[in-house]
Amino acid sequence: MEVFFLMMGLWLVVAVALGMRRPTGFGGAQLRARLDAVYGEPHELVRVTPAAFPEADLEFYDRVRRELEQRKYRWLADVEDLTLSRIYPQNRTFLRLFSDAGGMIRASAYHLHPRGVVISMLQLVQLFPRHLRVIELVSEIQGTFLVTSNTHGVDRLEPPPEAKVERLPLQTPISEVIERHQTRITELVRAHPERSPVTFETFEDVLASIGRAHVTMARHRQKLGGLSRDELERLKGRPLSPTEEAFLREVQGKPEGEPTSS
């Protein structure tokens, strides 16, 4: 879910990064309002059935479930983030949630198929493949969210310092994502033996952890003013022009003359 939130936020800034003409009336303040909608209030997650998502790659979801269950992971639920579905009604999807046998890892699998204006913008600069099939593993260890996913080169917004995200190539096998995450857990626990991992025994445990991660991300976005100069310049591939700097100032709510957040 941590990477999921980052990618959803990315969609909102692509038009700015591309230097494309924005819809009439869509200025920096409007972009900030949309970012606040993604990272602001707690998200509403509800149980769903896969049949409600006819364009989802159900074979991918089922393959992930088989592979994870072979490794003693437990399927917990299929859920939809209604908050994000309201923001992106053309791009609804669902997440399949799991926890491992030891209760130290929560896993999610999801298929993203961006459509409409979003897909045309993303495809234009090859920021996003037409279909993205993600496996994401998360462990929460006393305020640190250890995240391993197969989203290298896709989620270009920076996570908060509390989230240690490692992005593997898109085609990385599920087994390698799992093995890498387990190695990272071992390394972190050895480096900080005084820290105890949070355990995930139930669906409610996973939802509570997702909620804590979202609060951490929301605070980070607020601190940045919604979007940082570094993030926008990374998407642009060059320093900002005066016009883009003025737009960023509006996003961050900074008055003229006050430097924008990097």
N, C-alpha and C positions, 0 to 999 in steps of 0.2 A: 504493500500500500504506500510505503514511503516514496518509492520511485514512481508509482502511479500518480500521486499528487504532484510530483515535480513535472511529469510530462503533461498533465492537464494544465498546469500553469504556463508551460512553454507555449502551448497552442495560442494563448492569448497575446503573446508578444511577437509572434512570427511576422505579422503584417508590418509592425514597426521595424523589425530587424531587416526586412526585405526592402524597406523604403517604398512600399506600395502605397497607393492612395487609400486613405482610410475612409470608412463610411461617413457620410455627412453627420456631423455632430459627435463623432467618436474621437474625442481628444484624450489628453493625458489623464484627466480626471476620470473619464469614463473607463479607461483601461485600468486605472487603480481600483475603481469600484468593482470591476470584474475580477481582478486579482484578489481583492478582499473577499469576494464571494467564494472563491476557491479555497482560500486559506483562512477565512474568518471564523464563522460560526461552526460548531461541531457538525460533522457530516451525518446524514441519516442513512444508515445501512440497514437494508431489509432483506430477508430471505426471499429467494426467487427460484423458479424452475427454469432449466435451460430452454424449454420449449418456447418461452417468452422472448427468446433472442434468435430468430430464424437465420440471421446472418452470421452468427457466431460459429467458429470452427470447433464444433463439438468433438470431433475426432482428436483435436489437440488437447482439449480438457480431459477427455477420457484417457488419453495416452499418459498425460501427466499423473492422473490419479493412479493408474496401474503401476507406473514406475515408483511413485512415492509409497504406495501401499506395500510394494515389494520390499521397501526399506523400512517398513513398520511405521510409516506415517499414518495418521488417522484423518479421514475426511471429516470436516466439521459442518460445512454449509456452503451453499452457493448464494452469494449476496450481490445486490446492486447498490451502488452509491447514488441514492436519489438526488442528493445535492448536486452532484456533477451532471447527472442526467438532465436536470432542469436547466443547467447552464449550456450543455451540449446535447440537446434533444435528438440531433441527427446521429449522434455517436454513442448511443447507449451500449453498454457492455456489462458483463457480470464477472465477479471474481470467485474463484473456487478456493476455499480456505482449508488449511490442514495444520496439524501440529505433529511433531515427531514423537517417537516413543518415550524419549527422556523428558519431554516437556520443555526443552530449551530453545526450540526453533518453531516459529510460526511461518508457514509457507502460503503463498498465493500464486495462482496461475490465472492469466487473463489474456484475451485476444482483443487487440485494438484494431479497428478498421475505420480510420477517419474518413469522413465523407463530406460532401458539399464544399463550401468555400475553404474550409480547413484543409482538405486534402489537396486542393489545387495549389495553395500557398506552400504547403510542406513539400509536395512533390517537386515544385519548381526549383527549389534549391537543394533537393535531396536531403532534407533534414529528417525525413521520416519515411520509412518504407510503407508501401500500400497496406501491408498486413504486418502487424507486430505481435508476436506470440511470446509472452513474458513469463518467466519463472522467477520468483523473488522470495528469498529467505531472509528472515529477520530474527535476531536475538536481542533481547533487552537486558543489559547488564548494568544495573544501578545508574540509570540516567543516560547511558550510552546505547544507541541503537546501531547494532552491527548489521549491515545490509549487504547482501550479495545478489546480483541479478545479471541477466544477459542483455543489458541495455547499453553497451558501450557505443558512444557517439550519438545517442538519441536524447537522453535526459540532460539537457545542457544548462538548466538552472542549478545553481549551487545549493546543496543541502545545508542545513544548520550544522554548526560544529559538533553538536551532540550526535549527529548521524554519520557514521563511518561507512560510506558507500563504496563498494568495489563493483565496477561495471565490467563484465566479461563480454566477449564478442556475441553478437546476436545468435549465431549458429552453435554456440556452446552446448554440448549435450547436457541433459538434466543431471546425469550422474556427476559430471565435472563441476557443475554449479554447487551441488550438495557437498562434494568432497572439499571444494575450496572453502565453503562456508564453515565446515567443521574444523578445518585447519585454522581458520581465522579465530574461531571461538577458543580453541586450545591456546593459540598465541596470546590472546587477550587475557584469558584467565591465568596463564602462567606469569604474565607481566604484572597482573594485579590480582594476586590470590585473595586479597581481602574483599573483592567484589563478588557478590552472589547473583547469578542469573535469575531473572524473573521466570517463573514456570507458567506454562500454558497447558492447562488440563481440560478446559472447556471452551466452548464458543464464546462465552461471556468473557473469559480471560483474554482471548485474542482481541475482542472488540475493545476491551479496556486498554490494552496496549496500543492498538491503533489510535485510540483517542488521545493517549498521552503523546504519541508521536506527532499527531496533527497539531496539538497545542504547541509543541516545540517548533514545528515548521511555521506555524502562524506567527509566533513571536519573532522568529528570524526574518520573515517577510516584512513584518512591521518595522523591525530595526533597520532594514535596508530601504524602507520607504516603498515597498512593493517590488522594486526592480533596481538592480545596481548598474552603474556604468560598466563595470567589468563584464557583467552578463550580456548587456546589450552590445558592447563592442566585440565580444566573442562571437555573437551571432552575426554581427555585421562583417567581421573580419578586418576591421579598421577602426581608427579613432572616430568619434562622433563628430558630425558637422554641427555648426551653430544651431541649425534648425532642430536637429535631433537632440542636442543638449537642452534646448528650450522645452522640447516635448518631455524629456526625462525629468526636467525640473518640475513640470506640471504633474507627472506621475507621482513624484516623491513629495509634492506639496511644498517645495522649497521656494521662497521668495527670490526675486531677481537679486543677484549679487552673492547669494549664499551658495557655497559649493555643494554639488550633488554628491550623494553617497557612492563610494566606489565598491 
